[in-house]
């Protein structure tokens, strides 16, 4: 994972430099943070068992590469890459096993704000809610809960773009394939695998993919932006 160097303090607010955490069990995590939210990209060794644990933050996660057996509370799910997500509300135990002989890459988002209520499905796992074209040629897939929305977006190459806009929703994201240019306010960052961005409500932002191949990103909205009327 590439990190930002010699960036201004303001630029690092939007595109924080990743801090490497290395644990005794062999997990490597790259952590970025803005305010009450931390994004962790974890590299999980083959065969590793991560014991059940709990904390005051809510935690949401997905597998990016490989597969995990994830347990939240009393429920387990065999999670494969980008096919589902989990939510562990505050103080709900969670842990995982890498059942394979390959390293797994996963993303976790930890968050705690006094004015938020962190709901989850009865079994703590989110399945695909909807897939559609957000813009011509830009297919997106949504996972939705009352307080949060995950959008997987494929940005087409050769000029595929999300025009500049702003909204009342907080937005953060991670590049998980290819590369594109992300601009927040007047700051532009080349997004490559594992690079993250944080965009508060009402901050202008846009993206463009000038390469000749598509790029993929995970984008998270709080509260949900595109699926505000989801019926539970």
N, C-alpha and C positions, 0 to 999 in steps of 0.2 A: 504494500500500500504506500502510495506517495503521500508525503505530508507537505504542508505549506511552509515556506521559509521566507523570511524577510517581508512578511505581509504586515500591513498596518493593523493596529488594534481593532479598528472598525471593520476591516475586511475579515479578520479572524472571528468577529462576532457572527458573520454570516457563514463563513467557511472555516471552522475551527481546525487547528492543527491536531492530528490524532496523537494520542498518548498511548504508548504500548504498555500493557499490563501482562506480565508473565506469571502464571500460577504454578505451584508445586506439582499439580496433577498433569502438567504439560499443556494446558490451554493457553493460547495467546489471544489477547483481546486488544483491539484498537478502539479507544474511547474518545468520543467527541462530546462536547456539552455546550448548551446555551441555556442559562437560567435553570429552570426546574426540570429540564429534559436531558437525558444522556442517551447517546446511541453507542451500542457496543457491537463490533463485528468480531466474531469469535471463530478461531480455528481450533477444532476439537479433535484430539488424536483418535486413531482407531481403537475401538473396544472400550473407550472410557466410560465409566459410570460416574455421573454427577449426582451426588446425594441430594435428597429433598432438603430444601431450605426455604426461608421466607424472610421478607423485609417489608418496611413501611411503604415503599414505592410500589405502584402498579408496574407490571412488566408485560410487554407484548413482544412476540417473537415469531420469526419465520426461518425455515431452512432455505439457504441460497444454493448450496451444492451438497449433494449426498442425501442422507436420511438419518433421522433420529427417532427413537422411541421417547416421546415426551410424556411426562406425568404432571398433571396439575390437580391438586386436591386428590380425590379418589379416582380420577379419570385418566386414561392413557390413550394416546393416539400415535400411530406410526406415521410420522410426518416425512413426506418427500419434498423435493425442492419446489417451492413456490405453489404448492397445492393447497395449503391451509395455513392458518395462523393460530396462535394461542394467546389468551389473556390470563394472567395471574393477578387478580386484584390484590390490594395490600394485605399482607400477612397470610396469604394462601400459599401453602407449601407447593414447591415445584422442583422438578429435577429431570434429568434426561440420561439416556444411554445411546452411545454410538455403537450400533450393532454390527458395523461393517469393518472391513480391513482398510478403509480409506479415510483420510481426513475429511471432516465435515466443516462447511462454512455456514454460519448462522448469524442472523442479525437479531438483536434484542434492543428494545426501547424501554427505558426506565423513566418514570415520571411521577411527581408528587406536587400537586397544587391544592391549596386549601379550599378553593371554590369548585373543585371538580369531584364528580362521583364516578367511580371506576366500575361500571357494570361489565358483566360477561355472560355468555350463554350458560345454560345449566351445566354443560359438560366442559366449559372453558375454551372450546375450540371454534374457530370461525372457518366456514367453508366459503367458496366463491359465491358471491351474491349476484353479480351481474358482469357480463362482458359486452362491450360495445365499442364503436368508433367514437372517440371524443372529438377528433377532428379528422378530415379525410386522410386516410392512410395511417392514423395513429390509434391503434387498438389499445384499449385499457381494460383491466380486470379489477373488480372491486371486492374487498372484504369489509364488512360494515358492522359496527356496534354503535350503541346510542351516542357515545362520547367521542368516537374515533372512526376514521375511514382510511383504509389502505388502498392505494391505487397503484397497480403495476402498469407501467406505460412503456410501449415500444415506440421510440421516436425514429421515424424513417430517415434514411440518409439523404445526402444531396439536398440539404436545405429544409428538412422537416423541422417544424418550429412550433413552439407555444408562444404566441405573441405576448408582449408586455401587458400585464394586468395586475390588479391587486384585489384583495377581498378581506372579509372580516375574520376569516379562518386562519389560524396558525398553520404553517406548512413546513415540513421538513422532509428530507429525502436522501437517498443513497444511490449512487451509480452502481449497477451490478452487471453491466455488460456494455462493451463498446465505449464510446466517449461522445461528449457534447459540451457546448458552452452554456453555462448557467450564469445569469446576471441577476443580482439582487441590488436594488437601488443603483448606484453607479459602479458597482464592483462586479467583475467577470472572472469566473474560475473555469478552467478546463476540468471537466468531470471525467474521472477515470475510475476503474473498479475500486470500490471502497471509499471513495471521496464522498463526504456528506455536506449537506447545506442545511441551514436553519433560517426560516423566514417567519417573522412575527406578523400578526395581523396588520393589514394596511401597508405593508412594505411592497414596493413594486418589484416584479420579478418576471423573467422570461427565459426561454431556452431555445437553442438551435443546434442542429446536428449537421455540420458541414462535411462530415466524412462520407465515404461511399458505401457505408454499411449501417444497418440500424443499430440503435443503442437501446438499452433497457434500464429502467430506474424503478425504485420503490419510492412512492410519495405518500406521505401521511398527513391527514388533515384533522385538526381538532378545533371545533366540532366538525362532523362530516360536512362536506361541501356539496357533492353531487348527488348524494342519496339521503337528503334530509328527511324524507318522508317514508323511510323504511318502516314497514309494519312488522312488529315482532310477534 
